Amino acid sequence: MKIKTLLARLLKSRLLWPILIYLLLACLAYWPVQPLSSSHVVTCGCYDIAEQAWFLAWTPHAILNGINPFFTHALNYPYGANLAANTTMPLLGIFFAPITLLLGPISTFNLLIRLALALSATSMFLVLRRYVRYNAICFIGGLLYGFSPYMVAQSSLHLNLSFVALFPWMLVALDNLLIQQKHTPRRDGLILGLLATGQYFISSELLADFVILCLVAVMILAIFNPRTAREKFFYSLYGLVWSFVPLILIAGYPIVFSLKGPEHVLGSIYSSGYLSMYHTDLLSLLVPTSHQLLGTNYSKILGNGFVASNYAENGAYIGIPLLAVTAFLVAYLRKNKALRYLGVMTLVAFAISLGPQLYIDNINKNIWLPFALLEKIHALSLDIPARYTVFVYLCLSILLCIGLAELYERIEQYLKVRNKPTLTVKLESPFLVLLIAIMALVPLLPALPHKEAKVNIPKYFLTDQVNKIPAGSTVLAYPYPVLNNNFAMLWQIQSGFRFNLLGGYVFTPFLTSNTPKKLSGGGFGPVIFEGGTIPIVLFEQAAGGPPESGPNVIPPLPWAFAELKTYLQTYHVNVIIADRIGKDPGYATVFLSKALQMKPEHFGKLDIWLNVTRSPLLK
């Protein structure tokens, strides 16, 4: 009876239904892929998605095997990779380890990418109830934050950047510490520190962005309210000191390890100005993209061209109706200090998202903006301006709901003064507010579901056949696992990290170091080869053969075989796995068979050399 009573109360709860709706919408965003699917995933099953699945698998694997979770030799072998300097999301990896161990990291990723939307919306909904007493309006705010154009864009590729459920609670913690001050500074500071620590272990980049905006917010508060700032200074300072306690105790080691540990990244691994090109265009506010359901083909093509034409980073669209409603609320309710302040912070976040210089319709207007100062800070060398858009929607969601709530009360009061019947007041007031909300949000309707793709894990790695690869082997995979061709990382995690990989889509410092082993050319990531041209021929041109050659033309044998021999000996390669393109043997298979004087074993489209050290080439 008690269970039935509890279920009945839950079903009647006003908090349950909004949360269930958010969950349903999050599942529909990826339909027909199931939330725990291990065979299909969003977008492509490669690139950042394969990398994130690898990270989700590595954390529980490392902990269960007594390995440092912040460093690995499994990728970029033999040098390894500093995972504390990468987007590893260890908090998510730990909490969802049971699913990873039972169903695999692809299932974990599929579940988490849905929870990212639903939990972010739920967090905003629950936080808004602190400031707004109307659940319907709070629901709208959660919907705007959790399913904003930013979230729809990032949830097509980046789990760490779309799992932003902690930021609304961090705002509450800051409100308690800096403004309300109803508790003790130690309590408020520790709560803020714990939330910041949790966010660090999801996305340290977004945490850094949030801290920057908070510093600006505090300065604005102090400038316009100097007397209040003086009165609350010591409480706030004392609380902020306490906030560093959990951050230092829990996250101190990985922070130091990311800065000083082996293979740490020194500065940006990208060329100067590369990341800042992912900036918001001023017209991004007004022009929809393919993320939106509504809009003409021309407008979407135009919108898609902003933010360096990057689909996942292009989520700054707000639309004229929402901008108009926001401006109206701030102007009409101008006596509300919270609305004015949130309006200013929305503009600040958007200004930073514009990057170092103002662009309008992809044309540089040579007007310097705040981000030009931020990019000079060494610690922010990997900062991407377009990602500040999440904080535009964080502020905008709260602003909209507080404004709509006050507007509703004013309309209700106005109708009562006009001696309208009670029933009319109860019907007309919410109708008018709902109409305004619909006008503002309908243009933001997302064009879902996301595109799906089959995960590229050959059956060989799903069966006991994979045990033929000796444990601890060094594997050379083709396609070489970098950037979009990092499928071998999925093979590795499916095997339970049975072997080490040369390469891998992971940040390493080779572009910023002067040591010979770091001077590989062409992009970023792990070491490809310490000189010579065979890697370029084999790994970059293998799909179509070397330049000006047919698909199966063998390069000049004397130098090619000699360089391959040096390569295999240098990196102690035991096993080579080539994923053939098409039915016929690919260029890599033809070349390797000729060079090694060994025929591979065939498993579907895989060609595998299990005993490379026995090759006549290496004797």
Secondary structure, DSSP 8 states (H G I E B T S, - for coil): -HHHHHHHHHHH-TTHHHHHHHHHHHHHTTTTS-TT-SSEEETTSSHHHHHHHHHHHHHHHHHHTT--TTEESSSSTTT-EEGGGTT--HHHHHHTHHHHHHH-HHHHHHHHHHHHHHHHHHHHHHHHTTT---HHHHHHHHHHHHTSHHHHHHTTT-HHHH--TTHHHHHHHHHIIIII--S-HHHHHHHHHHHHHHHHTT-HHHHHHHHHHHHHHHHHHHHH-HHHHHHTHHHHHHHHHHHHHHHHHHHHHHHHHHHHSTT---S-SS-TTTGGGS---GGGGTS--TTBSSS-HHHHHHHHTSGGG-TTT------HHHHHHHHHHHHHTTT-HHHHHHHHHHHHHHHHHT-SEEEETTEEEEEE-THHHHTTSGGGTT--GGGGHHHHHHHHHHHHHHHHHHHHHHHHHHHHHTT--HHHHHHHHHHHHHHHHHHHHGGG-B--S--EEE----GGGGSGGGGGS-TTEEEEEES-SSGGGTHHHHHHHHTTS-EEESS-S---STTT--SGGG---SSSSS---SS-SHHIIIIISTTT-STTS-TT----HHHHHHHHHHHHHHTT--EEEEE-SSSS--HHHHHHHHHHT---EEETTEEEES-GGG-GGG-
